[in-house]
């Protein structure tokens, strides 16, 4: 998932009276991760973490995050064979 607005994540956290440490504990991540999200230094995160953050700040996830679709790309290995795999963009 991509963060729509880092400031919005911080606003919702503060509106719910949570510190970064408390939100990190509730979402099973580190305070540093929450800080990186809120400062815009971490713009993509797992769906599980995004949904947990939204749930704990009591905000629809769509207001904070954008789901991104998977795309197919060619992976080239050391033996010069290519392999198509689905990855998140």
Helices and strands as residue ranges (DSSP letters): E 2-3, H 6-15, H 20-27, H 31-39, H 47-56, H 61-64, E 65-66, E 70-76, E 82-88
